[in-house]
Amino acid sequence: MNRPVVVDASVAVKWVVEEDYSDRAEELYAASLQFRYPVLAPSLMPNEVANAIYQRLRQGKLSELDATDAIARFLGFTFTLMAPAELPRHAFAFARMHGLKSIYDSLYVLLAQQLGTDLWTDDRALLRSVAHAAPWVRWIGDYTPTRPNEDNR
């Protein structure tokens, strides 16, 4: 890892809810801390994470106690929220151009583009929708932990 990363809510949820690829999401976060590169996200990300945890509670996938604990643990993570002034306008146009299901998805994609870094996601529909136009969007299942000496050469 040699630069900051943008993560979407699908990855951030994996930090606190055990599901497929949670280990990769946790390793990405740990590597960011180790190499002192910030984890970045649009300002809506904590709200999306809280909603995702709530939906898992409503669907019976999490108990009340587990959901409450997940929210509390999530709030203990360190990440930087960003809200560039022109991002919503560009995200609207990008979502329309690529037929995305929400503007929210394009906020993550375009924030990563503006910062010249990768967006890590577990949203496969998003990956399929933007694969041709946004090669910086990466699937968390493909994340490979960096060995300590690989980036320090």
C-alpha positions in Angstrom: 0.0 0.0 0.0 1.5 3.3 -1.1 -1.4 5.8 -1.0 -4.6 6.6 0.7 -7.7 4.4 -0.2 -11.4 5.2 -0.5 -13.7 2.5 0.9 -17.5 2.3 0.4 -20.0 1.3 3.0 -20.0 -2.4 1.8 -16.3 -2.6 2.9 -16.7 -0.6 6.1 -19.6 -2.8 7.3 -17.2 -5.7 7.0 -15.0 -4.1 9.7 -17.7 -4.8 12.3 -20.0 -7.5 10.9 -18.5 -10.9 10.1 -19.3 -11.8 6.5 -17.6 -12.9 3.4 -14.3 -11.0 2.8 -14.4 -9.3 6.3 -10.8 -10.5 6.7 -9.8 -8.7 3.5 -11.6 -5.5 4.6 -9.9 -5.7 8.0 -6.5 -6.3 6.4 -6.9 -3.3 4.1 -7.8 -1.1 7.1 -4.8 -2.4 9.2 -2.4 -1.8 6.3 -3.7 1.7 5.9 -2.9 2.3 9.6 0.4 0.6 9.4 1.6 2.6 6.5 -0.1 5.8 7.7 -2.2 6.3 4.6 -5.7 7.5 5.4 -8.9 5.6 4.7 -11.2 8.1 3.0 -14.9 8.2 2.2 -17.6 10.6 1.2 -19.4 12.2 4.1 -22.5 9.9 3.7 -20.5 6.7 4.5 -21.3 6.5 8.3 -25.0 6.9 7.6 -24.9 4.1 5.0 -23.0 1.8 7.4 -25.6 2.5 10.1 -28.4 1.8 7.7 -26.7 -1.5 6.5 -26.4 -2.7 10.1 -30.0 -1.7 10.8 -31.1 -3.6 7.7 -29.3 -6.7 8.9 -31.0 -6.3 12.3 -34.4 -6.0 10.6 -33.7 -9.1 8.5 -32.8 -11.1 11.5 -29.2 -11.5 10.5 -28.0 -9.6 13.6 -29.3 -9.6 17.1 -30.1 -6.3 18.8 -27.0 -6.6 20.9 -24.8 -7.5 17.9 -26.2 -4.6 15.9 -25.7 -2.1 18.8 -22.1 -3.4 19.3 -21.4 -3.2 15.6 -22.4 0.5 15.5 -20.3 1.3 18.6 -17.3 -0.5 17.2 -17.7 1.2 13.8 -17.6 4.6 15.5 -14.2 3.7 16.9 -12.6 3.3 13.5 -10.5 6.1 12.1 -11.3 7.4 8.7 -11.5 10.8 6.9 -14.8 12.0 5.5 -14.7 14.3 2.5 -17.3 16.4 0.8 -15.8 18.2 -2.2 -18.2 21.0 -3.3 -18.6 19.8 -6.9 -18.8 16.1 -6.1 -22.7 15.8 -6.0 -23.0 17.5 -9.4 -20.4 15.3 -11.0 -21.8 12.2 -9.2 -25.2 12.9 -10.7 -23.9 13.1 -14.2 -21.7 10.0 -13.7 -24.6 8.0 -12.3 -26.9 8.9 -15.2 -24.2 8.2 -17.8 -23.5 4.7 -16.3 -27.0 3.7 -15.2 -26.0 3.4 -11.5 -28.7 2.5 -9.0 -27.9 5.5 -6.9 -26.0 8.7 -6.8 -24.4 7.4 -3.6 -22.4 4.8 -5.5 -21.0 7.4 -7.9 -19.9 9.7 -5.0 -17.5 7.0 -3.9 -16.3 6.3 -7.5 -15.7 10.0 -8.3 -14.1 10.8 -4.9 -11.5 8.1 -5.6 -11.0 9.4 -9.1 -10.5 13.0 -7.9 -8.0 11.8 -5.3 -6.1 9.5 -7.8 -6.6 6.4 -5.7 -8.5 3.2 -5.6 -12.1 2.6 -4.4 -12.5 -0.7 -2.6 -16.0 -2.2 -2.7 -17.9 -5.4 -2.3 -20.8 -4.1 -4.5 -20.5 -6.4 -7.5 -23.3 -4.6 -9.3 -21.3 -1.3 -9.0 -18.2 -3.1 -10.3 -20.0 -4.4 -13.3 -21.6 -1.1 -14.1 -18.3 0.9 -14.1 -15.7 -1.7 -15.0 -15.1 -0.2 -18.4 -15.1 3.5 -17.2 -13.5 3.3 -13.8 -10.6 0.8 -13.5 -9.7 2.3 -10.1 -12.8 0.6 -8.6 -11.6 -2.6 -7.0 -13.3 -5.6 -5.5 -12.4 -6.3 -1.8 -12.1 -10.0 -2.6 -9.1 -9.2 -4.8 -7.3 -7.4 -2.0 -4.0 -8.9 -1.2 -2.2 -7.8 2.0 1.0 -6.0 1.4 4.1 -7.5 3.1 5.9 -5.1 5.4 9.0 -4.7 3.2 7.2 -4.6 -0.2 6.3 -0.9 0.1 9.4 0.2 2.0 11.9 -0.5 -0.8 
